[in-house]
Amino acid sequence: MLVWSLATSLRPPAPRTVEVLTAAHDLSPGTVLSADDLVLAHLPADAVPADASSSTSALVGRPTVVPLLSGEPVLARQVLSGSLLAGYGPDVVATPVRLSDEASLSVLRAGDLVDVLAARGGQDVGGAASATVVASRVRVLIAGSTRTTSSDAGLLGAPAADATSSATLVLATTTAQSLEIARAAVTSRLSVILRAA
């Protein structure tokens, strides 16, 4: 009895835990968080960053800016808070851009500086392809992929034939750059190149 009492008194106390929201499954950048994407978990207090949250309302509806693994705490720094354009100035707008190459998302993150390219095949005299820069040195706000299924409406309301996914960026551009991107998207394949900050 004495040995058991001594062993019990010398045993370190159980670590204090806190309740935080974690990713319910793997999340890609640009995912707009819903309640189904989050699950409460009890984690050791000394292992939880200060900007971890236990408030669903503080996270739901906000897009992620980094990939998150299932079970990983969702931190304030990993989601876009407030306006997408906060701090960019009154002449900047958020412009969605659908890219021709989904693989480019693997190297893009929110905050990256990019040029938007428009490529047209066989449009020049002699059938030569051409490419032009339609927006230079613009910031990535969100990088993610969107999935279209057969239940979604296609162009002009026509049903989409197959399920497809596409690379989608949201960029901080001027209104003039947004118009140039929109014009180019009608006839060209859009891509981006990463620029040094």
DASULPE-V940937 format. One record per residue. N is the residue number from 0. RES is the residue in three letters. SS is DSSP state (helix for helix, strand for strand, loop for the rest). Layout:
BEGIN
n | res | ss
N | RES | SS
N | RES | SS
END
This chain:
BEGIN
n | res | ss
0 | MET | loop
1 | LEU | helix
2 | VAL | helix
3 | TRP | helix
4 | SER | helix
5 | LEU | helix
6 | ALA | helix
7 | THR | helix
8 | SER | helix
9 | LEU | helix
10 | ARG | loop
11 | PRO | loop
12 | PRO | loop
13 | ALA | loop
14 | PRO | loop
15 | ARG | loop
16 | THR | strand
17 | VAL | strand
18 | GLU | strand
19 | VAL | strand
20 | LEU | strand
21 | THR | strand
22 | ALA | strand
23 | ALA | loop
24 | HIS | loop
25 | ASP | loop
26 | LEU | strand
27 | SER | loop
28 | PRO | loop
29 | GLY | loop
30 | THR | loop
31 | VAL | strand
32 | LEU | loop
33 | SER | loop
34 | ALA | helix
35 | ASP | helix
36 | ASP | helix
37 | LEU | strand
38 | VAL | strand
39 | LEU | strand
40 | ALA | strand
41 | HIS | strand
42 | LEU | strand
43 | PRO | strand
44 | ALA | helix
45 | ASP | helix
46 | ALA | helix
47 | VAL | loop
48 | PRO | loop
49 | ALA | loop
50 | ASP | loop
51 | ALA | strand
52 | SER | loop
53 | SER | loop
54 | SER | loop
55 | THR | helix
56 | SER | helix
57 | ALA | helix
58 | LEU | loop
59 | VAL | loop
60 | GLY | loop
61 | ARG | loop
62 | PRO | strand
63 | THR | strand
64 | VAL | loop
65 | VAL | loop
66 | PRO | loop
67 | LEU | strand
68 | LEU | loop
69 | SER | loop
70 | GLY | loop
71 | GLU | loop
72 | PRO | strand
73 | VAL | loop
74 | LEU | strand
75 | ALA | helix
76 | ARG | helix
77 | GLN | helix
78 | VAL | strand
79 | LEU | loop
80 | SER | loop
81 | GLY | loop
82 | SER | loop
83 | LEU | loop
84 | LEU | loop
85 | ALA | loop
86 | GLY | loop
87 | TYR | loop
88 | GLY | loop
89 | PRO | loop
90 | ASP | loop
91 | VAL | strand
92 | VAL | strand
93 | ALA | strand
94 | THR | strand
95 | PRO | strand
96 | VAL | strand
97 | ARG | strand
98 | LEU | strand
99 | SER | loop
100 | ASP | loop
101 | GLU | helix
102 | ALA | helix
103 | SER | helix
104 | LEU | helix
105 | SER | helix
106 | VAL | helix
107 | LEU | loop
108 | ARG | loop
109 | ALA | loop
110 | GLY | loop
111 | ASP | loop
112 | LEU | strand
113 | VAL | strand
114 | ASP | strand
115 | VAL | strand
116 | LEU | strand
117 | ALA | strand
118 | ALA | strand
119 | ARG | strand
120 | GLY | loop
121 | GLY | loop
122 | GLN | loop
123 | ASP | loop
124 | VAL | loop
125 | GLY | loop
126 | GLY | loop
127 | ALA | loop
128 | ALA | loop
129 | SER | strand
130 | ALA | strand
131 | THR | strand
132 | VAL | strand
133 | VAL | strand
134 | ALA | strand
135 | SER | strand
136 | ARG | strand
137 | VAL | strand
138 | ARG | strand
139 | VAL | strand
140 | LEU | strand
141 | ILE | strand
142 | ALA | strand
143 | GLY | strand
144 | SER | strand
145 | THR | strand
146 | ARG | strand
147 | THR | strand
148 | THR | loop
149 | SER | loop
150 | SER | loop
151 | ASP | loop
152 | ALA | strand
153 | GLY | loop
154 | LEU | helix
155 | LEU | helix
156 | GLY | helix
157 | ALA | loop
158 | PRO | strand
159 | ALA | loop
160 | ALA | loop
161 | ASP | loop
162 | ALA | loop
163 | THR | strand
164 | SER | strand
165 | SER | strand
166 | ALA | strand
167 | THR | strand
168 | LEU | strand
169 | VAL | strand
170 | LEU | strand
171 | ALA | strand
172 | THR | strand
173 | THR | strand
174 | THR | helix
175 | ALA | helix
176 | GLN | helix
177 | SER | helix
178 | LEU | helix
179 | GLU | helix
180 | ILE | helix
181 | ALA | helix
182 | ARG | helix
183 | ALA | helix
184 | ALA | helix
185 | VAL | helix
186 | THR | helix
187 | SER | loop
188 | ARG | strand
189 | LEU | strand
190 | SER | strand
191 | VAL | strand
192 | ILE | strand
193 | LEU | strand
194 | ARG | strand
195 | ALA | loop
196 | ALA | loop
END
